[in-house]
Amino acid sequence: FIVWAAWPKGTRADYSHLKWSFELDNTAESPEDHLYQQALSLVVENTGSVAAVEIPIELRATITPLKRADVEADFLGRRLLILQKGRTLPLTVILAEAVAPGAKKRFLFNGNIQAEPPFKVTYELRDEDGKTVLANYLVEKE
C-alpha cells in the first residue's frame, strides 16, 4: 500500500540499496480532448540485506516547452495534481509496504496529462529531500 503523509524530517531513509525504475504497462489517449494517460509500475528492487519499509519519496512532473498543462498522479484511486498550469507541485508519498532483501516490488501509478501537443512531460521520482533523482519517465507527444 501507499500511505499519503508528511514525512518527519528528523529521520533519513537509506536509498543506497534500492534500485528504482518506471515500467509502462498501458496507455490511453484522447487527442481531441488533449488527454494522455499512462499506467505505469514503479519498480523498487532491494539489493540490501534488510527489508526496506516506509520509504519516503517525492513525485513530480515537469513539462517542456513550458505551457499551461495539468498532470495528475493517481495512487489507489486518489488523484492529486503534481503539475498545475505548467507549475510543478512536488508530492511526498511514503511507500509503506516492505520490500524484502533481494526482492522487487511493483507499485501501480497512473499519470494523466492534460496538455496540447507538442510537449515532453517527465515524471520524476526523487529522494525525500527532492534533491536526488531516483528514476524518471518521459512522455513525448508531437
C-alpha positions in Angstrom: 0.0 0.0 0.0 1.0 3.6 -0.4 0.5 6.0 2.6 -0.1 9.7 2.0 1.6 11.6 4.7 4.1 14.4 5.5 7.3 12.6 6.3 9.0 13.8 9.5 12.3 15.3 8.6 14.1 14.1 11.7 14.9 10.7 10.2 16.6 9.9 6.9 15.7 7.0 4.7 18.6 4.8 3.3 18.3 4.7 -0.5 21.7 3.2 -1.1 20.5 -0.4 -1.5 17.4 0.4 -3.6 17.1 0.4 -7.4 14.2 2.3 -8.9 12.6 2.3 -12.3 9.3 3.1 -14.1 7.8 0.5 -16.4 5.0 1.3 -18.9 2.0 -1.1 -18.5 -0.6 0.6 -20.8 -1.6 3.9 -22.4 -4.8 5.6 -23.4 -5.2 8.8 -25.4 -8.0 11.2 -26.4 -6.1 13.7 -28.7 -9.3 15.7 -29.3 -9.6 16.3 -25.6 -5.8 16.7 -25.2 -5.8 13.9 -22.6 -2.9 11.4 -22.4 -2.9 8.6 -19.8 -0.2 6.3 -18.7 -0.5 3.2 -16.5 3.0 2.7 -15.0 4.6 0.5 -12.5 7.1 1.9 -10.1 9.5 -1.0 -9.5 11.7 -1.0 -6.4 14.4 -3.6 -6.0 16.1 -4.0 -2.6 19.7 -5.1 -3.1 20.4 -4.8 0.7 20.4 -7.3 3.5 17.4 -5.8 5.5 13.9 -5.1 4.5 13.1 -1.5 3.3 9.8 -0.2 4.7 8.1 3.2 4.9 10.2 4.7 2.2 9.6 8.4 1.6 9.7 9.6 -2.0 8.9 12.7 -3.8 6.9 12.6 -7.1 6.9 15.5 -9.5 6.3 16.3 -13.2 7.8 18.9 -15.5 6.8 19.9 -19.0 8.8 21.4 -21.9 8.2 23.7 -23.5 6.7 25.4 -20.6 2.9 25.7 -21.1 -0.4 25.6 -19.3 -0.9 22.0 -18.6 -2.0 19.7 -15.7 -0.7 16.4 -14.7 -2.4 14.2 -12.1 -0.9 11.3 -10.2 -3.3 8.5 -9.3 -2.4 6.1 -6.5 -5.0 3.7 -5.1 -7.9 5.7 -6.6 -6.7 9.1 -5.2 -5.8 11.7 -7.7 -3.6 14.7 -6.9 -2.1 17.3 -9.1 1.7 17.2 -9.5 1.8 19.8 -12.2 -0.8 22.6 -12.4 -0.9 25.1 -15.2 2.7 24.3 -16.0 3.9 24.7 -12.4 5.4 21.7 -10.6 3.7 20.7 -7.4 6.0 18.1 -5.7 4.1 15.4 -3.8 5.7 13.4 -0.9 4.5 9.8 -0.7 5.5 7.1 1.7 5.7 3.6 0.4 4.6 1.7 3.5 4.8 -1.9 2.1 8.0 -3.7 3.0 10.4 -4.7 0.2 12.3 -7.8 1.4 16.0 -8.2 0.9 16.8 -9.3 -2.7 13.2 -8.7 -3.7 11.4 -6.5 -6.2 8.0 -4.8 -5.6 5.8 -3.1 -8.0 3.6 -0.1 -7.1 1.0 0.9 -9.6 1.0 4.6 -10.7 -1.3 6.2 -13.2 -0.4 9.5 -14.8 -2.9 11.8 -16.5 -1.6 14.6 -18.7 -4.0 17.3 -19.9 -1.9 19.4 -22.4 -1.9 20.5 -26.0 0.9 18.9 -28.1 3.7 19.3 -28.7 5.1 18.6 -25.3 7.5 16.5 -23.2 6.4 15.6 -19.7 8.9 14.0 -17.4 7.7 12.1 -14.3 10.5 12.3 -11.7 10.9 10.2 -8.6 13.2 11.8 -6.0 14.5 11.1 -2.5 12.7 12.7 0.5 14.7 15.9 0.1 13.8 16.3 -3.5 17.5 16.6 -4.5 18.4 13.3 -6.0 16.5 11.8 -9.0 15.9 8.1 -8.4 14.0 7.4 -11.6 12.3 9.2 -14.4 9.9 8.5 -17.2 9.4 10.7 -20.4 6.1 11.1 -22.3 6.5 12.9 -25.6 3.8 14.0 -27.9 4.3 15.8 -31.2 
